[in-house]
């Protein structure tokens, strides 16, 4: 019985967002995000004035990815109990989307590091790195949506007398998936609610990002403890 391992992995879902937001702010000072319409000279000046803070923030953001992977695995372990004895296709879907999503923590951190590595370079290049990092951070909505949908539908489909997860957690995942969708439109906007600093593309997803981790982490830990008590 590996309940302790599952609980430790589920704790990654609490540590991941704490470290991620710690890197984004206060280390890098990227919260709120710089507006997409901000000029190249202003962007370059910020990187020059906060070089080490951005480097530290990028490092923390990359470290947060390490906790997302075991968190995803712990979710999959409990989802597998719901789909058993059928082929666990939704579990595999969640695992695949979750493991790929870890790159969404690594890649922006690497790009911010590259931007801060030579802060004296031409401002247009720094601005291009900054654009790339923010687009990678906010826009790849489909990995999160896929993970949320797979988990949500699995929870709702659980017909056991004592479900692995509360049913409301399934509907919560579907709602979170819906709230992540506007991020996909940021490529068309440099201002307004769909820009990378806009209320629909950034602020609404940011406000559900942390609570989602907390809800799922606690739910997985409770499910693992009940599994251990049942000896299954």
C-alpha positions as CSV (number, residue, x, y, z in Angstrom):
1,X,0.0,0.0,0.0
2,X,1.6,3.3,-1.1
3,X,-0.7,5.8,0.6
4,X,2.2,7.8,2.1
5,X,3.8,8.1,-1.3
6,X,0.5,9.3,-2.8
7,X,0.1,11.9,-0.1
8,X,3.7,13.1,-0.6
9,X,3.1,13.4,-4.3
10,X,-0.2,15.2,-3.7
11,X,1.6,17.8,-1.6
12,X,3.3,18.8,-4.8
13,X,0.0,20.3,-5.8
14,X,0.3,22.8,-2.9
15,X,4.1,23.5,-3.3
16,X,3.9,23.9,-7.0
17,X,1.7,27.1,-7.2
18,X,3.4,28.6,-4.0
19,X,6.8,28.3,-5.6
20,X,5.5,29.4,-9.0
21,X,3.9,32.6,-7.7
22,X,6.9,33.2,-5.5
23,X,9.0,33.3,-8.6
24,X,6.6,35.4,-10.6
25,X,6.2,37.7,-7.6
26,X,8.0,39.0,-5.5
27,X,11.2,37.6,-7.0
28,X,10.8,38.7,-10.6
29,X,8.2,41.4,-10.0
30,X,6.1,40.1,-12.9
31,X,2.8,40.3,-11.0
32,X,0.8,42.0,-12.5
33,X,2.3,41.2,-16.0
34,X,3.8,44.0,-18.0
35,X,1.3,45.2,-20.6
36,X,1.8,43.8,-24.2
37,X,1.8,47.4,-25.5
38,X,4.7,48.5,-23.3
39,X,7.6,49.7,-25.5
40,X,10.8,47.7,-26.1
41,X,12.9,50.4,-24.3
42,X,10.7,50.2,-21.2
43,X,10.8,46.4,-21.2
44,X,14.6,46.3,-21.6
45,X,15.0,48.9,-18.8
46,X,13.0,46.7,-16.4
47,X,15.2,43.7,-17.2
48,X,18.3,45.8,-16.7
49,X,17.1,47.1,-13.3
50,X,15.8,43.8,-12.0
51,X,18.2,41.3,-13.6
52,X,19.0,39.1,-10.6
53,X,15.4,39.2,-9.4
54,X,14.2,37.9,-12.8
55,X,16.9,35.3,-12.8
56,X,15.9,34.1,-9.3
57,X,12.2,34.2,-10.2
58,X,12.8,32.2,-13.4
59,X,14.7,29.6,-11.4
60,X,11.9,29.2,-8.9
61,X,9.3,28.9,-11.7
62,X,11.4,26.1,-13.2
63,X,11.7,24.4,-9.8
64,X,7.9,24.4,-9.5
65,X,7.7,22.1,-12.5
66,X,9.3,19.3,-10.4
67,X,6.3,19.3,-8.0
68,X,3.7,19.3,-10.8
69,X,4.9,15.9,-12.1
70,X,4.3,13.8,-8.9
71,X,1.1,15.8,-8.3
72,X,-0.2,14.6,-11.7
73,X,0.9,11.0,-10.9
74,X,-1.0,11.1,-7.6
75,X,-4.2,12.2,-9.4
76,X,-3.8,9.4,-11.9
77,X,-3.4,6.8,-9.2
78,X,-6.9,7.7,-7.8
79,X,-8.4,8.1,-11.2
80,X,-7.3,4.6,-12.0
81,X,-9.4,3.3,-9.1
82,X,-12.5,4.9,-10.7
83,X,-11.9,3.5,-14.1
84,X,-10.9,0.0,-13.0
85,X,-11.4,-2.6,-14.4
86,X,-12.0,-0.8,-17.7
87,X,-9.1,0.5,-19.8
88,X,-8.2,3.8,-18.0
89,X,-8.2,6.0,-21.1
90,X,-9.2,9.1,-19.1
91,X,-6.5,8.4,-16.6
92,X,-3.9,8.2,-19.4
93,X,-5.3,11.4,-20.9
94,X,-4.9,13.2,-17.6
95,X,-1.4,11.9,-17.1
96,X,-0.3,12.9,-20.6
97,X,-1.7,16.4,-20.4
98,X,-0.3,16.8,-16.9
99,X,3.2,15.7,-17.8
100,X,3.2,17.9,-20.9
101,X,1.9,20.8,-18.7
102,X,5.1,20.6,-16.6
103,X,6.9,22.1,-19.6
104,X,4.6,25.2,-19.3
105,X,6.5,25.9,-16.0
106,X,9.9,25.0,-17.4
107,X,9.8,26.8,-20.7
108,X,8.8,30.3,-19.5
109,X,11.4,30.2,-16.8
110,X,14.1,29.3,-19.4
111,X,13.0,32.1,-21.7
112,X,13.0,34.7,-18.9
113,X,16.4,33.5,-17.9
114,X,17.6,33.9,-21.5
115,X,16.2,37.4,-21.6
116,X,17.9,38.3,-18.3
117,X,21.2,36.6,-19.2
118,X,22.4,39.5,-21.4
119,X,20.3,42.5,-20.2
120,X,22.4,44.9,-22.3
121,X,21.4,43.4,-25.6
122,X,19.2,45.5,-28.1
123,X,15.8,46.3,-26.5
124,X,13.9,44.7,-29.4
125,X,15.5,41.3,-28.7
126,X,14.6,41.5,-25.0
127,X,11.0,42.5,-25.9
128,X,10.8,39.4,-28.2
129,X,12.0,37.1,-25.4
130,X,9.5,38.8,-23.0
131,X,6.6,38.3,-25.5
132,X,7.5,34.7,-26.0
133,X,7.6,34.0,-22.2
134,X,4.3,35.6,-21.5
135,X,2.6,33.9,-24.5
136,X,3.9,30.5,-23.4
137,X,2.7,31.2,-19.8
138,X,-0.9,32.3,-20.6
139,X,-1.9,30.9,-24.0
140,X,-1.4,27.1,-24.0
141,X,-4.9,26.6,-22.5
142,X,-5.6,23.2,-24.1
143,X,-3.3,21.2,-21.9
144,X,-4.9,22.5,-18.7
145,X,-8.4,22.1,-20.3
146,X,-7.7,18.5,-21.3
147,X,-6.4,17.6,-17.9
148,X,-9.4,19.3,-16.2
149,X,-11.9,17.6,-18.5
150,X,-10.4,14.2,-18.1
151,X,-10.4,14.5,-14.3
152,X,-13.9,16.1,-14.2
153,X,-15.6,13.5,-16.4
154,X,-13.9,10.6,-14.5
155,X,-15.1,11.9,-11.2
156,X,-18.7,12.4,-12.4
157,X,-18.7,8.9,-13.9
158,X,-17.9,7.3,-10.6
159,X,-20.8,5.1,-9.7
160,X,-19.3,3.4,-6.6
161,X,-21.3,3.5,-3.4
162,X,-18.5,5.5,-1.8
163,X,-17.0,7.6,-4.7
164,X,-13.3,8.3,-4.7
165,X,-13.8,12.0,-5.0
166,X,-16.8,14.1,-4.0
167,X,-19.0,14.7,-7.1
168,X,-18.7,18.5,-6.8
169,X,-15.0,18.2,-7.4
170,X,-15.8,16.8,-10.9
171,X,-18.0,19.8,-11.7
172,X,-15.4,22.1,-10.3
173,X,-12.9,20.8,-12.8
174,X,-15.3,21.3,-15.7
175,X,-15.9,24.9,-14.5
176,X,-12.1,25.5,-14.3
177,X,-11.6,24.1,-17.8
178,X,-14.2,26.6,-19.1
179,X,-12.4,29.5,-17.3
180,X,-9.1,28.6,-18.9
181,X,-10.4,28.9,-22.5
182,X,-10.1,32.7,-23.0
183,X,-6.3,32.4,-22.8
184,X,-6.3,31.0,-26.3
185,X,-7.4,34.3,-27.8
186,X,-4.5,36.4,-26.6
187,X,-2.7,36.1,-29.9
188,X,-5.3,38.5,-31.4
189,X,-5.1,41.1,-28.7
190,X,-2.5,43.5,-27.2
191,X,-5.0,45.2,-24.9
192,X,-8.4,44.5,-23.3
193,X,-9.7,41.5,-21.5
194,X,-8.1,38.9,-23.8
195,X,-4.6,40.4,-23.7
196,X,-2.0,38.4,-21.7
197,X,-2.6,40.8,-18.8
198,X,-6.4,41.1,-19.3
199,X,-9.1,40.0,-16.9
200,X,-10.3,37.0,-19.0
201,X,-7.0,35.7,-20.3
202,X,-5.0,36.2,-17.1
203,X,-6.7,37.4,-14.0
204,X,-9.7,34.9,-14.0
205,X,-7.4,31.9,-14.7
206,X,-4.9,33.2,-12.1
207,X,-7.6,33.4,-9.5
208,X,-8.7,29.7,-10.1
209,X,-5.1,28.4,-10.6
210,X,-4.2,28.3,-6.9
211,X,-7.6,27.1,-5.6
212,X,-7.7,24.3,-8.1
213,X,-4.3,23.0,-6.9
214,X,-5.5,23.2,-3.3
215,X,-8.8,21.4,-3.9
216,X,-7.3,18.6,-5.9
217,X,-4.4,18.1,-3.6
218,X,-6.7,17.8,-0.5
219,X,-9.1,15.6,-2.4
220,X,-6.3,13.2,-3.5
221,X,-4.8,13.0,0.0
222,X,-8.2,12.2,1.5
223,X,-8.8,9.5,-1.1
224,X,-5.4,8.0,-0.4
225,X,-6.0,7.9,3.3
226,X,-9.4,6.2,2.7
227,X,-7.7,3.7,0.4
228,X,-5.2,2.9,3.1
229,X,-7.9,2.4,5.7
230,X,-9.7,0.0,3.3
231,X,-6.5,-1.9,2.6
232,X,-7.0,-1.8,-1.2
